[in-house]
Amino acid sequence: MKGQVSAALCLALLAAACERPPVESVQRGYRGLGMEQIFNPRTVQATAAANQLPAVVPAVEGGGPAASSVFKNVTVLGDLSVAEFTRTMVAMTNWIAPPEQGCLFCHAAGEELSSDKLYTKVVARRMIEMTRHINADWKAHVADTGVTCYTCHRGNAVPPQVWFRVPSPPSALGPAGNHAGQNTPAKYANMSSLPYDPLTPFLDERNEIRVMATSALPVNDRSSIKQAEWTYSLMLNMSEALGVNCTYCHNTRSFMSWDASTPARATAWYGIRMVRDLNGAFLGPLAPTLPAIRHGPLGDGPKVDCATCHLGVYKPLFGASILKDYPAFAPATTASVASK
């Protein structure tokens, strides 16, 4: 009897772990290559509901004095008119601030609006600069769709998808028991047996993402199965972040070949470098500004990866743009950083 109950429970668990039909496939390459994306209509429906655009704050008439000439301590967005500056602040409050706090999320009660007493205001200022930087200098990834605060925050004070460095898994054998990060199911590796933290070496640090060796002998070339497993862990993370599988970017005849890859692979290449740039130039340096409650287990601040913007879909908000409604975040190009 106990065996029958156990078998029934196992079958129930197996059934719960599988997606029930129907599923749909979309062909992205030549027939016979298996270059297809598989979608579950129920999952797509739920994802679509979570990627609705926010209501647009009504536009205002142009003209009038610049915000920096009327308000104190306006070091970003000061080029906007007073009306457009105010409209942008209202939109940001809707996108980020908890409803019970509103403007007081960044502006201290009883203080002048110019006060930088709250760390949230200091962070918000830097994030505006980052958003403008993305839209100006990373068009190779975001194109003209661009991003705004809402792309990542979605109504939350902290974006739902950020990451921190994580401690190395404990080992009873110390250094002798180093298992290269494997067989430690973790969120960042999608609970697989692959290395548990592919984000730190590739998206915070700038280690080369390479699987195939480029020389016959291993001289100054660390390409190996071990390195490949770290790369696969990153790819698995990116796949989950975008809600796609490997063939969204790669051709199954040759995963290495760029000529046979889809255009999405080049977009992803720039995306990886954009994320490194943002973590290194903006988010990492903000860690000392944040209170301890905003730090990770190793004392670092939150960082971004593909999931921060994409949140499970191949294009954030399914490619819809609200940047056109908020020109404050779309300045003219300043200096290209595409080579970073």
Secondary structure, DSSP 8 states (H G I E B T S, - for coil): -HHHHHHHHHHHHHHHHS--S--EEEE-S-TTTT-EEEE-HHHHHHHHHTT------------S-BHHHHSSS--SSTTSBHHHHHHHHHHHHHHHS-TTTGGGGTS-TTS-TT---SHHHHHHHHHHHHHHHHHHH-HHHHTTT---HHHHHTT-SS-SS-B--------TTGGGG--TT-S---GGGTTSSS-S--HIIIIIS------S-SSSS-SS---SHHHHHHHHHHHHHHHHHHT--GGGT-BTTBSS-STTS-HHHHHHHHHHHHHHHHIIIIIHHHGGGS-GGGS-TTS---B--HHHHHTTSSSGGGG---GGG-GGG--------TT-
